[in-house]
Amino acid sequence: MKSAASGMMRVRVYPLVANGLGAPIRFGINRALKHGDTALSNEEIDRIVDCCENELLNWFCDTFSFDEE
């Protein structure tokens, strides 16, 4: 049986946050559109998601310190 790995696992916070934003934003947009009369193309949704991600990442970077090694 292998022994458990020793040491601390470090989380790369910035990629975690960056990659974790797009899916929930896209889900929320699709859910809102499902319950309304507005239709958007995939390109329009992509632009909205990109803008939201950019603004949120700017806020995260201004608010938190990411120690990347």
C-alpha positions in Angstrom: 0.0 0.0 0.0 1.3 3.4 -0.9 1.8 6.0 1.8 -0.1 9.2 1.7 1.7 12.2 0.1 3.3 14.4 2.6 3.3 18.2 2.4 0.7 20.8 1.6 -1.2 21.0 -1.6 -1.2 24.6 -2.9 -4.2 25.8 -4.8 -3.5 28.1 -7.7 -6.2 30.6 -6.8 -6.3 32.8 -9.9 -6.8 30.0 -12.4 -9.4 28.4 -10.0 -11.4 31.7 -9.9 -10.9 32.5 -13.6 -12.1 29.1 -14.7 -14.9 28.9 -12.2 -16.7 32.1 -13.4 -17.7 31.3 -17.0 -19.9 28.3 -16.4 -22.1 29.8 -13.7 -22.5 33.1 -15.7 -23.4 31.1 -18.9 -25.9 29.0 -16.8 -27.6 32.1 -15.4 -27.9 33.7 -18.8 -29.4 30.6 -20.3 -31.8 30.2 -17.4 -32.9 33.8 -17.7 -33.5 33.5 -21.4 -35.4 30.3 -20.9 -38.0 32.2 -18.8 -38.2 35.2 -21.1 -39.1 36.2 -24.6 -35.6 37.4 -25.5 -33.4 35.2 -27.8 -29.6 35.7 -28.0 -27.2 34.1 -30.4 -24.3 32.0 -29.0 -21.9 34.8 -30.1 -23.9 37.4 -28.1 -23.9 35.1 -25.0 -20.2 34.6 -25.4 -19.6 38.4 -25.5 -21.7 38.8 -22.3 -19.9 36.0 -20.5 -16.5 37.5 -21.5 -17.4 41.0 -20.3 -18.8 39.6 -17.0 -15.7 37.4 -16.5 -13.4 40.4 -17.2 -15.1 42.7 -14.8 -15.2 40.1 -12.0 -11.5 39.1 -12.5 -10.6 42.8 -12.4 -12.5 43.1 -9.1 -10.9 39.9 -7.7 -7.4 41.2 -8.7 -8.0 44.6 -7.1 -9.4 43.0 -4.0 -7.2 39.9 -3.4 -3.5 39.2 -3.6 -2.6 36.2 -5.7 0.8 34.8 -4.8 1.7 32.8 -7.9 5.0 30.9 -7.8 
